Amino acid sequence: QVQLVESGGGSVQAGGSLSLSCATSGYTISRNCIGWFRQAPGKEREGVAALHTGTESTYYADSMKGRLLISRDSAKNTVYLQMNSVKPEDTAMYYCAVGGSAFCGRYRLMTIGEVDSWGQGTQVTVSS
C-alpha cells in the first residue's frame, strides 16, 4: 500500500519561497506519475506540477509556471516541490499524489482521475 506524507508547509510572505516534501513508501513501478495538487477554500482541487518517472519529464500549471520546481530523490523516496515568488493566491492545502499515466509530466498535468493515492496535505499560507 502506497503511503504519502507531506511536510514543509507553513506561512510565508509574498515573494518568498517554500519547499514542500512528500515522503513515499510502498511505491510501485506501475505508478509512473507523481503530482502536486492544491485546493483553496471553496475551490476545486487542481494540479500544479507533475513528473513522469519513466522520462523524468515535468509539467507545470500555467498559473505557476516559472515559479515551481518538482523533483525527486529516489534514494530517499521523497518528492519535492520548490515554490518561489509565492503570491497570496497560492494559499491552499497542497497534496502530493501518485498514479499511472502515460502522458502526465510529458504533455500535461496528472488528472484527478489518474490518482491512485493521496497524501494528507500540507497547508501553505501566503500573506501580502
C-alpha positions in Angstrom: 0.0 0.0 0.0 1.4 3.4 -1.0 1.7 5.9 1.7 2.5 9.6 1.1 3.3 12.1 3.8 3.7 15.8 3.0 5.7 18.3 5.1 7.2 21.7 4.7 4.1 23.8 4.6 3.7 27.0 6.6 3.3 30.7 6.5 5.4 32.9 4.2 5.3 36.4 2.9 4.5 37.2 -0.7 7.6 37.0 -2.8 9.2 34.4 -0.6 10.0 30.7 -1.1 8.8 27.5 0.4 9.9 23.9 -0.2 7.4 21.1 0.3 8.4 17.4 0.7 6.5 14.2 0.2 7.9 11.0 1.7 6.7 7.9 -0.1 6.6 4.3 0.8 5.1 1.2 -0.8 5.6 2.9 -4.2 5.4 0.6 -7.2 6.9 1.0 -10.6 3.5 0.8 -12.2 2.7 4.2 -10.7 4.7 6.3 -13.1 3.3 9.7 -12.4 3.9 11.9 -9.4 1.9 15.1 -9.0 1.3 18.0 -6.7 -2.2 19.4 -6.4 -3.6 22.2 -4.3 -7.1 23.1 -3.0 -8.0 26.5 -1.8 -11.2 27.0 0.4 -14.3 26.9 -1.8 -12.3 25.9 -4.9 -11.8 22.6 -6.7 -8.6 20.7 -6.3 -6.2 21.5 -9.2 -2.9 20.1 -10.4 0.1 22.4 -10.2 3.0 20.1 -11.1 3.7 16.6 -12.4 6.7 14.4 -13.0 6.8 11.3 -15.2 9.1 8.9 -13.5 10.0 7.0 -16.7 11.3 10.0 -18.6 11.8 12.5 -15.7 9.7 14.9 -17.7 8.0 17.7 -15.8 4.9 19.8 -16.4 3.5 22.8 -14.6 0.3 24.7 -14.4 0.3 27.9 -16.4 -0.5 29.9 -13.3 2.6 28.8 -11.6 5.0 28.2 -14.5 8.4 29.6 -13.8 7.8 29.7 -10.0 7.7 25.9 -9.3 10.2 23.1 -9.5 9.2 19.4 -9.0 11.9 17.0 -8.3 12.6 13.7 -6.6 15.3 11.9 -4.7 14.8 8.2 -5.5 17.3 7.1 -2.8 15.3 8.9 -0.2 11.9 8.0 -1.7 11.0 11.7 -1.5 9.4 14.1 -3.9 9.9 17.9 -3.6 8.0 21.0 -4.7 10.1 24.2 -4.6 7.9 27.2 -4.7 9.4 30.6 -5.4 8.0 34.1 -5.7 4.8 33.0 -3.9 1.7 35.0 -4.1 -1.3 35.4 -1.8 -3.4 33.4 -4.3 -1.1 30.5 -3.8 -2.6 30.0 -0.4 -4.1 26.5 -0.3 -3.7 22.9 1.0 -1.1 21.2 -1.1 -1.2 17.5 -1.7 1.1 15.1 -3.4 -0.2 12.1 -5.3 0.9 9.1 -7.4 -0.8 7.4 -10.2 -0.4 5.8 -13.6 -0.4 7.9 -16.7 1.5 7.8 -20.0 1.0 11.5 -20.5 1.4 13.2 -17.2 4.6 15.2 -16.9 5.3 14.7 -20.6 2.4 16.5 -22.1 0.2 17.7 -19.3 -0.6 17.6 -15.6 -1.9 14.5 -13.9 -5.7 14.4 -13.7 -7.6 13.6 -10.5 -8.9 10.5 -12.2 -5.4 9.2 -12.7 -4.5 9.4 -9.0 -4.2 6.2 -7.1 -3.0 7.6 -3.7 -3.1 10.9 -2.0 -1.2 12.4 0.9 -2.9 14.1 3.8 -1.9 17.5 2.6 0.2 20.4 4.0 -1.1 24.0 4.4 0.6 26.9 2.6 -0.4 30.4 3.6 1.0 33.4 1.8 0.5 36.8 3.3 0.7 40.1 1.4 
